[in-house]
Every structure is written in structure tokens, then in C-alpha cells.
Amino acid sequence: MSSIKKNMKSEYVFGEIDEFPNESIFPKKSVKTKGSLKSLSHKTSSEMSANPKRSKTQETEKYAEPRQKILNIMNHQLMSRKQITENVKTHLNEVFLNLEADYNALKENEQKLEHLTSSFIKCMQQATAAFKQKLNTLEEIIQNFTKEAEGLLKRGAVKPDDRPIWFDVYRAFPPITEPKFARPKPESKPVRQILYKEDVVRAKFHAQGHGIGFNMLSPYGETQTKRLIMKYEQLQQEGVPESEIVEKSVASVVSEREPDSTRIKTINPESATAQVLSEVNIKHIFKE
């Protein structure tokens, strides 16, 4: 509203101040002596007495122009005021509509909050009831254990020296309040990425049953999975499509596989054990 008032002031006062009748419109009065004023009054009276109709028409023509200007200014001010009032009405209607929408949103939020609070209270009541039930069962279990221990001690099934320690502790310090267990709040720790880049490729081969076989007789060679991964990377660099890489890499690795009749190569063939093993003959072992 303050902005509207400022605009009104500027529009009504400062904007139209130039259009008001100035001194230039009205006849200028010069300061004269008493004699001159008397002579003018005599002249005007004589002229009016001589031609009264002409004097009236001159007076009306003289003041018609400034009067019309004043009327135009007043009409312009009225039009601008009407426009401002219409703008104010439209702004007020928008404000009322926004307030109504906010009120409806607040009502909906209030209903949602009531629903949430009621459901939360129900959950709390159910949790407390379940917790009380667990405490009651725990107390019953403890009482049953104590009764059984007392009965065993009275009947002589258990010697007093062999009684459990908790029996004396429970007798000496019975629980004043119900036993409680407060669990700490679980911390949300970020899961570390422990997989390597090759594990994704390895999973593709293992999903189809490849890469499991290995040769126990050659511990120094590369595993089948490693060879499959190397072939996969090679074919990927060559631009083979993803759907055909696994099959082609498996086929190439199987064709390049070493024969099954591999022998253990001795690291040092000149050693004593190597000479003994080379001279051993299974047919002549049991002859001696």
C-alpha cells in the first residue's frame, strides 16, 4: 500500500502541478496610484454602462479557458484514481486467494500431522506393551531358575558348594527396578568399494561356469581366470561387441590350453634328488 500512496502523490500533485492556471493566464495587476485606479474604475463603469452585454461576454471568454483546464485536470485525476482503486482491488483479491490457498494447505498439513502422531502413538504403545511382556517373561524365567535351584539344594541333588554364583548374587542383590537394555543408535557407515575392476569381468565368466578349472601340476603357470580376463581386455580393445566377447575369449583360451600330460620340471636338474628320481624304476623297487 505504501507504494500505491507514493504513486498517488506523484501523480496527483507533482504530475499535474504544471497544468494548474498560472499567473500568466490571469491579467497582471500593476501597482498604480490612487488616481490611476480611480480613472480605471470610472472608465470600466462607463464602459459597462454603455455596453453591458459586451462586458459580460468578455468576462466569460476571459475565464473560460482556465476553467476548462481545471476541469480537465480534475477529470484526469478522477480517472487515475479509479484506475488505482481497480489495481488495489485486483491486488487485494490476489492476496485473499493466496491466503485462502495457504489456509487450505495448513489444514491439510494439520490433518497429516494428526494422522502421523496418532500412528506414532499407536506404535509406541505396541512397542511398550511388547517390551513389558518380554520383561515379564524374563522375570518368570529368573523366578523359575531360582525355584529350581532352591529345590535342588533342598533335596540334595546339588551340593551347596556347587551352586551357581548368580544364585547368591540374585539373593543378595535382587533387582530394585525392572531390568532394561538400551541399544546404542546404529551409525550409518558408508560401504567401502572392495571390488576390483577385474571382478566384474570375472563374475561374467563364473556366471557361465568358466574360469574354475586349474592345473595342480603346474603351480607356476597362470590360472584360467587370469587368462580369460587378459583375453577379454584384448578383445575389448579390438572393438569386439560386448555380447560376443565372453564366448570368443573362452574359445581362444580353451584352444590355447596346455596338454594334460604335463610333467613337473625340476628347478635344479643336477641335484641329488633329481638324480635319484631319474634312476628309480618301479618294477625293481621290491626286488631287494
C-alpha positions in Angstrom: 0.0 0.0 0.0 2.9 2.4 0.6 4.0 2.1 -3.0 0.5 2.9 -4.1 0.4 6.0 -1.9 3.7 7.2 -3.3 2.4 6.8 -6.8 -0.7 8.7 -6.0 1.2 11.6 -4.5 3.5 11.8 -7.5 0.6 11.5 -9.9 -1.8 14.0 -8.3 0.5 16.7 -7.0 3.7 16.8 -8.9 2.5 15.4 -12.3 -0.4 17.9 -12.6 1.1 20.9 -10.9 2.2 22.4 -14.3 -1.4 22.2 -15.6 -2.9 24.5 -12.9 -3.6 28.0 -14.0 -0.6 30.2 -13.7 -0.3 33.9 -13.2 0.3 34.2 -17.0 -3.3 33.3 -17.6 -4.8 35.9 -15.5 -4.4 39.6 -16.2 -1.4 41.1 -14.5 -2.2 43.9 -12.0 0.3 46.6 -11.9 0.7 48.7 -8.9 -0.6 52.2 -9.6 -1.5 55.2 -7.7 -4.9 56.1 -6.4 -5.6 58.4 -9.2 -5.0 55.9 -11.9 -7.2 53.3 -10.1 -10.0 55.8 -9.8 -9.7 56.7 -13.5 -9.8 53.0 -14.4 -12.8 52.4 -12.3 -14.6 55.3 -13.9 -13.6 54.0 -17.3 -14.9 50.5 -16.6 -18.1 51.7 -15.1 -18.7 54.0 -18.0 -17.9 51.2 -20.5 -20.2 48.8 -18.6 -23.0 51.3 -18.5 -22.5 52.0 -22.2 -22.4 48.3 -23.4 -23.3 45.8 -20.6 -23.7 42.7 -22.9 -20.3 43.1 -24.4 -18.7 43.3 -21.0 -20.3 40.1 -19.8 -19.2 38.2 -22.9 -15.7 39.4 -22.5 -15.6 38.2 -18.8 -16.9 34.8 -19.7 -14.4 34.4 -22.6 -11.7 35.6 -20.3 -12.3 32.9 -17.6 -13.5 30.0 -19.8 -10.0 28.7 -20.8 -8.6 28.4 -17.2 -11.9 26.9 -16.0 -11.7 24.3 -18.8 -8.1 23.4 -17.8 -9.1 22.9 -14.2 -12.0 20.7 -15.3 -9.7 18.6 -17.5 -7.2 18.2 -14.6 -10.0 17.1 -12.3 -11.2 14.6 -14.8 -7.7 13.2 -15.3 -7.3 12.9 -11.6 -10.6 11.1 -11.2 -9.7 8.6 -14.0 -6.3 7.9 -12.4 -7.9 7.4 -9.0 -10.4 5.0 -10.5 -7.5 3.1 -12.1 -5.6 2.9 -8.9 -8.6 1.7 -6.9 -9.1 -1.0 -9.5 -5.5 -2.1 -9.2 -5.8 -2.1 -5.5 -8.9 -4.3 -5.7 -7.1 -6.8 -8.0 -4.1 -6.9 -5.7 -6.3 -7.5 -2.7 -8.2 -10.2 -4.5 -4.9 -12.0 -5.3 -3.8 -11.6 -1.7 -7.1 -13.1 -0.5 -6.8 -16.0 -2.9 -3.2 -16.7 -1.8 -4.2 -16.6 1.9 -7.1 -19.0 1.2 -4.7 -21.4 -0.6 -2.3 -21.2 2.3 -5.1 -21.8 4.8 -6.2 -24.9 2.9 -2.6 -26.2 2.8 -2.2 -25.6 6.5 -5.4 -27.6 7.1 -4.1 -30.5 5.1 -0.8 -30.4 6.9 -2.6 -30.4 10.2 -4.6 -33.5 9.2 -1.5 -35.2 8.1 0.3 -34.4 11.3 -2.6 -35.6 13.4 -2.6 -38.9 11.4 1.2 -39.3 11.9 1.1 -38.5 15.6 -1.8 -41.0 16.1 0.1 -43.7 14.2 3.3 -42.9 16.1 1.5 -43.1 19.5 0.0 -46.5 18.5 3.4 -47.8 17.5 4.9 -46.6 20.8 2.1 -48.2 22.8 2.5 -51.5 20.9 6.3 -51.4 21.5 5.9 -50.7 25.2 3.4 -53.5 25.5 5.7 -55.9 23.8 8.7 -54.7 25.9 6.7 -55.2 29.1 5.7 -58.6 28.0 9.3 -59.5 27.4 10.3 -58.2 30.8 7.5 -60.2 32.5 8.7 -63.4 30.7 12.3 -62.7 31.8 11.2 -62.2 35.4 9.3 -65.5 35.2 12.3 -67.3 33.8 14.5 -65.9 36.6 12.0 -66.9 39.2 11.7 -70.4 37.8 15.5 -70.8 37.8 15.7 -69.6 41.4 12.9 -72.0 42.4 14.6 -74.9 40.7 17.9 -74.1 42.2 16.4 -73.9 45.7 14.6 -77.2 45.2 17.8 -78.9 44.0 19.6 -77.6 47.0 16.9 -78.7 49.5 16.6 -82.2 48.0 20.4 -82.6 47.9 20.6 -83.0 44.2 23.1 -80.2 44.1 25.6 -79.6 46.8 25.7 -76.1 48.4 29.3 -75.7 47.2 28.3 -76.5 43.6 25.5 -73.9 43.4 25.9 -71.3 40.7 27.3 -67.9 41.5 24.4 -66.0 40.1 22.1 -67.7 42.7 23.9 -65.9 45.6 24.2 -62.7 43.7 20.5 -62.7 42.9 19.6 -63.4 46.5 21.9 -60.8 47.9 21.1 -58.1 45.4 17.6 -58.5 44.0 16.7 -56.1 41.2 15.0 -53.0 42.5 13.7 -51.9 39.2 12.9 -53.8 36.0 15.9 -54.8 34.0 16.4 -52.7 30.9 18.7 -52.8 27.9 19.3 -49.7 25.9 20.7 -50.4 22.5 23.1 -47.8 21.0 21.9 -45.9 18.0 23.3 -47.6 14.8 25.7 -45.5 12.9 25.3 -45.2 9.2 28.7 -46.0 7.9 29.5 -45.7 4.1 30.1 -49.1 2.4 33.6 -49.2 1.0 34.2 -50.4 -2.5 36.3 -53.6 -2.0 35.8 -54.9 -5.6 38.5 -54.6 -8.2 37.8 -53.7 -11.8 38.6 -57.2 -12.9 35.9 -58.7 -10.6 33.1 -57.6 -12.9 34.7 -59.5 -15.8 35.4 -62.4 -13.5 31.8 -62.6 -12.4 30.7 -62.7 -16.1 32.8 -65.8 -16.7 31.8 -67.5 -13.4 28.1 -66.9 -14.1 28.5 -69.1 -17.3 30.6 -71.7 -15.5 34.0 -70.8 -16.9 37.3 -69.9 -15.2 37.0 -72.6 -12.4 39.4 -75.2 -13.8 43.1 -75.0 -12.9 46.1 -77.3 -13.2 47.5 -78.6 -9.9 50.7 -80.0 -11.6 51.8 -76.5 -12.9 51.7 -74.1 -9.9 54.0 -71.6 -11.7 51.6 -71.0 -14.6 48.7 -68.5 -14.8 45.2 -69.5 -13.8 42.5 -70.0 -16.3 40.5 -67.0 -14.9 43.5 -64.7 -15.4 44.0 -65.8 -18.9 40.3 -65.3 -19.6 40.4 -61.7 -18.2 43.5 -60.9 -20.3 41.8 -62.2 -23.4 38.7 -60.3 -22.6 40.6 -57.0 -22.3 42.4 -57.7 -25.5 39.2 -58.4 -27.4 37.6 -55.3 -25.8 40.4 -53.1 -27.1 40.0 -54.6 -30.6 36.4 -53.5 -30.6 34.5 -56.8 -30.4 30.9 -56.3 -29.2 30.1 -57.0 -25.6 27.7 -59.9 -26.3 30.4 -61.9 -28.1 33.5 -61.1 -26.0 32.8 -63.8 -23.4 32.3 -66.6 -25.9 35.3 -65.7 -28.0 37.6 -65.3 -25.1 36.5 -68.7 -23.7 37.0 -70.4 -27.1 40.5 -68.9 -27.6 41.7 -69.8 -24.0 40.4 -73.4 -24.3 42.2 -73.8 -27.7 45.4 -72.4 -26.1 45.2 -74.6 -23.0 48.2 -76.7 -22.2 48.0 -80.5 -22.7 47.0 -82.6 -19.7 50.2 -84.7 -19.9 52.4 -82.0 -18.3 55.3 -83.0 -16.2 56.9 -81.3 -13.3 60.0 -79.5 -14.3 62.8 -79.7 -11.7 64.3 -76.3 -10.9 67.8 -77.8 -10.5 68.3 -81.0 -12.6 71.8 -81.5 -11.2 70.6 -82.0 -7.6 70.9 -85.4 -5.8 67.1 -85.9 -5.5 66.7 -85.3 -9.2 69.3 -88.0 -10.0 67.7 -90.4 -7.6 64.3 -89.8 -9.1 65.6 -90.3 -12.6 67.2 -93.6 -11.7 64.1 -95.0 -9.9 62.3 -97.9 -11.6 59.0 -99.1 -10.1 59.5 -102.7 -11.3 62.8 -103.1 -9.4 61.8 -101.4 -6.1 60.5 -104.6 -4.4 63.3 -106.9 -5.6 65.7 -106.0 -3.0 
